[in-house]
């Protein structure tokens, strides 16, 4: 009898210990919540007061449940950043030294700012340049006059300072908008046209010369896209490639030329245009052909497929990721079009970013690139009047920086998810919230939650045996850090 009593007491003690440990884990589980919300002062603000532990009397009933499965992961994260265009660099140069440093810290310092780790830049001019230019004399098929002197005035100094502020490393990829006019059938650097076959070798070598010239300046180039928006005839710099033409240029010219020039390690990105059927078409054509697939690291895409009023086609990203799991998906450009200074603080612009970033990551994207990092009070400069929004604008007449809600929404991802993180699979019980999760290489767990509704929502966040209840305000985004 005494033995049975002893056993019973021991059993009760063990159960109580386990129960107490579980409560302690819930109570002492150290998490941080950062919030940005409309109609409030919350801008990437630490807001742990929005957490209520499940063992307290103040517990709120959760309307949505988010469950994290840290044992199941998907793609490896590369980075988040924006394009350092001629326009961005020209505006930056007009700022005072104090404002220049503030701007650099805002984007590239992970402690003082939002910690960008990725960048894109243009190979000679694009629409966000003050004028059209190339790096050679017109008609120089042999590229004997090639030089990047133009970029040394504004763009190269800004890229170097961005790299320095980012801690000495920035993953940079480069993109052309058009070959020089004489290489195209319309003899025009603008208005579409196609690359003439006789100039394909010269144009392929042009990429290699650009990469080598930038690296000689101390700017490492991680990768390149073949052509910005290859199915768009624009009034600015543009060039058309059919799927077959892009495939053949990579297979017969660009890929072999990069190898010959000692640049085989550079990551080549095909497509660089919108989500949708063509994203799948390009992926199928290139990735299914071993002779050309060996040159292609992955496929890039933009978000402008909504131009005709349709919804974002995130499902095509998922299809490509599922069919070609060994290839990479990268978002290469997106911005809010049609600049209007009255909408600097329009919250819907920020929510567009949140919706796209979360869905792209949840469908297998490894990196996400915004368009211009900086524009002026007119949404430019842009030599064809195609003025747009950027997350940060500068009023160069007042030496002021204007931070839009887009900046803070992007920061909820870029500041906390670090390169080499793994996306963690999660389940969410209700579509009233959007969410994505990552685990950094140091073990830190990052969950981003977004609320587009007009009401605050209480949700529970379950990670293994730990459960927390968190309130997210209306029209807000949160980053939860474990």
Secondary structure, 3 states (H helix, E strand, C coil): CHHHHHHHHHHHHHHHHHHHHHHHHHHHCCCEEEEEECCCCCCCEECHHHEEECCCCCCCCCCEEEEEEEEEEEEECCEEEEECCHHHHHHHHCCCHHHHHHHHHHHHCCCCCCCCCEEEEEECCCCCCCCCCCCCCCCCCCCCCCCCHHHHCCHHHHHHHHHHHCCCCCEEEEEECCCCHHHECCCCCECCCCECHHHHHHHHHHHHHHHHHHHHCCCCCCEEECCCCCCCCCCCECCCCCHHHHHHHHHHHHHHHHHHCCCCCCEEEEEEEECCHHHHHHHHHHHCCHHHHCCEEEEEEECHHHHHCCCCCHHHHHHHHHHCCCCEEEEEECCCECCCHHHCCCHHHHHHHHHHHHHHHHCCEEEEEEEECCEECCCCCCCCCCCECCCEEEECCCCEEEECHHHHHHHHHHCCCCCCCEEEEEEECCCCEEEEEEECCCCCEEEEEEECCCCCEEEEEEECCEEEEEEECCCEEEEEEC
